[in-house]
Amino acid sequence: MSFINAMQERYTTKVYDETKKIDPKHIEELKESLRLSPSSINSQPWKFTFVSDQDIKEKLSKVSWINTEKVTKSDTVVVFSRVDDLSLFEEQIKRELPQGMVDYYNENLKPLPKEQITSWFDKQVYLSVGVLLSACAVMGIDATPMEGIEPANYDKIIGNDGYATLVAVAIGYRDEEDFNQPSKNPKSRIALDKVVETI
Ligand SMILES: Cc1cc2nc3c(=O)[nH]c(=O)nc-3n(C[C@H](O)[C@H](O)[C@H](O)COP(=O)(O)O)c2cc1C
């Protein structure tokens, strides 16, 4: 499928068919796609937790507001976390990045208040959400990005140490009757000439 077709066909899945499971090979491909996500100075201030265990999904579903059934009936919930412990992050970049990148961080980001540094981390993590949604679209896997979750409770359930949950994405296969699929609920977007300009 071409990328544009994948973008036309993908949608936020509201009802999953719990009997349909994602091939483990495809789960591995999604994990690797996330690992390859780009980030500013290659900072990679993230962790991706794949939850397919039904008991843990049940626990997450109870702290997922309107998303309860998407969490229980999808195949897997991918939890996107950012580094919350700055010393952990500084050790990571020292170990993983060339000195020039570490110098950039030390000069431009380290002097800022913690919330500004973590807000910069958040932007990097959100890029990887886009990567996962796009990868799913191309692979014909249905997905639901979910900000409607309780991040602090997610942290407790998945045992996030040094990291903070930001957002989650449920993945699986739609119920054939899902009211939100494009054939039943056509895509709604602002006109191209209002959001894109060429100068
Ligand atoms: C970061 C983010 C968070 C979202 N959170 C939720 C959510 O908690 N529950 C939900 O059903 N949809 C959620 N959505 C889906 C959006 O409402 C949806 O992407 C938008 O209406 C466009 O529709 P489409 O994805 O079907 O093309 C979220 C989307 C994004 C990108």
The ligand as an SDF file (V2000), in Angstrom:
LIG
                    3D

 31 33  0  0  0  0  0  0  0  0999 V2000
   -2.2070   12.4010   20.8360 C   0  0  0  0  0  0  0  0  0  0  0  0
   -3.6010   11.9130   20.5580 C   0  0  0  0  0  0  0  0  0  0  0  0
   -4.4340   11.5560   21.6040 C   0  0  0  0  0  0  0  0  0  0  0  0
   -5.7160   11.0340   21.3510 C   0  0  0  0  0  0  0  0  0  0  0  0
   -6.4600   10.5510   22.4000 N   0  0  0  0  0  0  0  0  0  0  0  0
   -7.6090    9.8480   22.1130 C   0  0  0  0  0  0  0  0  0  0  0  0
   -8.2950    9.1310   23.1420 C   0  0  0  0  0  0  0  0  0  0  0  0
   -7.9280    9.1510   24.3100 O   0  0  0  0  0  0  0  0  0  0  0  0
   -9.3770    8.3780   22.7820 N   0  0  0  0  0  0  0  0  0  0  0  0
   -9.8400    8.3230   21.4830 C   0  0  0  0  0  0  0  0  0  0  0  0
  -10.8190    7.6160   21.2120 O   0  0  0  0  0  0  0  0  0  0  0  0
   -9.2050    9.0100   20.4930 N   0  0  0  0  0  0  0  0  0  0  0  0
   -8.1030    9.7620   20.7710 C   0  0  0  0  0  0  0  0  0  0  0  0
   -7.4200   10.4070   19.7540 N   0  0  0  0  0  0  0  0  0  0  0  0
   -7.9310   10.3180   18.3650 C   0  0  0  0  0  0  0  0  0  0  0  0
   -8.2730   11.6530   17.7130 C   0  0  0  0  0  0  0  0  0  0  0  0
   -9.4990   12.1280   18.1790 O   0  0  0  0  0  0  0  0  0  0  0  0
   -8.2640   11.4040   16.1970 C   0  0  0  0  0  0  0  0  0  0  0  0
   -6.9490   11.1310   15.7880 O   0  0  0  0  0  0  0  0  0  0  0  0
   -8.7710   12.6000   15.3830 C   0  0  0  0  0  0  0  0  0  0  0  0
  -10.1290   12.8490   15.6570 O   0  0  0  0  0  0  0  0  0  0  0  0
   -8.6140   12.3320   13.8680 C   0  0  0  0  0  0  0  0  0  0  0  0
   -9.3230   11.1680   13.4890 O   0  0  0  0  0  0  0  0  0  0  0  0
   -8.6230    9.8980   12.8330 P   0  0  0  0  0  0  0  0  0  0  0  0
   -7.4600    9.4860   13.7100 O   0  0  0  0  0  0  0  0  0  0  0  0
   -9.7070    8.8280   12.8440 O   0  0  0  0  0  0  0  0  0  0  0  0
   -8.1870   10.2620   11.4660 O   0  0  0  0  0  0  0  0  0  0  0  0
   -6.1710   10.9510   20.0030 C   0  0  0  0  0  0  0  0  0  0  0  0
   -5.3350   11.3560   18.9650 C   0  0  0  0  0  0  0  0  0  0  0  0
   -4.0590   11.8000   19.2170 C   0  0  0  0  0  0  0  0  0  0  0  0
   -3.1540   12.1320   18.0460 C   0  0  0  0  0  0  0  0  0  0  0  0
  1  2  1  0
  2  3  1  0
  2 30  2  0
  3  4  2  0
  4  5  1  0
  4 28  1  0
  5  6  2  0
  6  7  1  0
  6 13  1  0
  7  8  2  0
  7  9  1  0
  9 10  1  0
 10 11  2  0
 10 12  1  0
 12 13  2  0
 13 14  1  0
 14 15  1  0
 14 28  1  0
 15 16  1  0
 16 17  1  0
 16 18  1  0
 18 19  1  0
 18 20  1  0
 20 21  1  0
 20 22  1  0
 22 23  1  0
 23 24  1  0
 24 25  2  0
 24 26  1  0
 24 27  1  0
 28 29  2  0
 29 30  1  0
 30 31  1  0
M  END
$$$$
